[in-house]
Amino acid sequence: MAWSSIEEKLTSNLARIREGIDRALERSGRKGPVKILAVTKGVSPALIEKARELGISIFGENRVQEAREKVGKGTFAGAELHFIGHLQTNKASLAARIFSCVQSVDSTRVAFALSKASVRYGKVCRVMIEVNVGRDPAKFGVSPEDSLDLARYVLGLPGLVLTGLMTVAPEDPGVARRVFRGLASLRDRLLSEGIPRDALSELSMGMTSDYEIAVEEGSTMVRIGRGLFGERA
Ligand SMILES: *Cc1c(COP(=O)(O)O)cnc(C)c1O
């Protein structure tokens, strides 16, 4: 595809996603706002630059190494960069250095490693707890019943600021709705257990195939890859 038509496509895709979010907010009687996180795994720095020109300011990568290469080229300078993949403890130090937020904290080990690195760098790393709401053995995330203990653990660590919960739903739209609803009610349960509201303000849920459902169920941040940049190679 010619570069100019790739640019046009991104422009119209972004408009369509924004409309979809607005429609879902209207249907559910929610006010929003809902943030768009652009998932840029496999997306070239040039196209990311174009997305920034269109006003996108939050990006997500799921591999530390790929993100590091793009960061080295200055691709995300001045924007927010979130880690949304599975984090291995031995990559936590690098992750704490290059990401503004790690959405996929699902163990005390990873939380501790991120905290230690953040303190060493003298910076604050925002984190979310990834919850495996559907107890899908093929997915990462802490189980709903272990999430309270993990939230309390994270709140006690220096260098980390807990901002909310994240989940990845399965393909089936009916199941996805149950999972999103489950994350929202887990948030309410953690609030009632005394986790501060600030630490639970974000619900990162919804991707290209299910973001409207997620917004209807309370998402504050949708993570969109293919819906913006087209199918991955
Ligand atoms: C790839 C990815 C997305 C985006 O998926 P699309 O279907 O391309 O919108 C969202 N969240 C996570 C965790 C991902 O790995």
The ligand as an ORCA input file, in Angstrom:
! r2SCAN-3c Opt
* xyz 0 1
  C      -2.021     -7.188     20.880
  C      -2.702     -6.779     22.127
  C      -3.789     -5.882     22.100
  C      -4.378     -5.332     20.816
  O      -5.034     -6.326     20.096
  P      -5.808     -5.966     18.741
  O      -6.687     -7.117     18.531
  O      -4.767     -5.792     17.695
  O      -6.552     -4.690     19.001
  C      -4.361     -5.517     23.314
  N      -3.902     -6.003     24.489
  C      -2.870     -6.854     24.548
  C      -2.417     -7.357     25.879
  C      -2.238     -7.274     23.380
  O      -1.200     -8.142     23.438
*
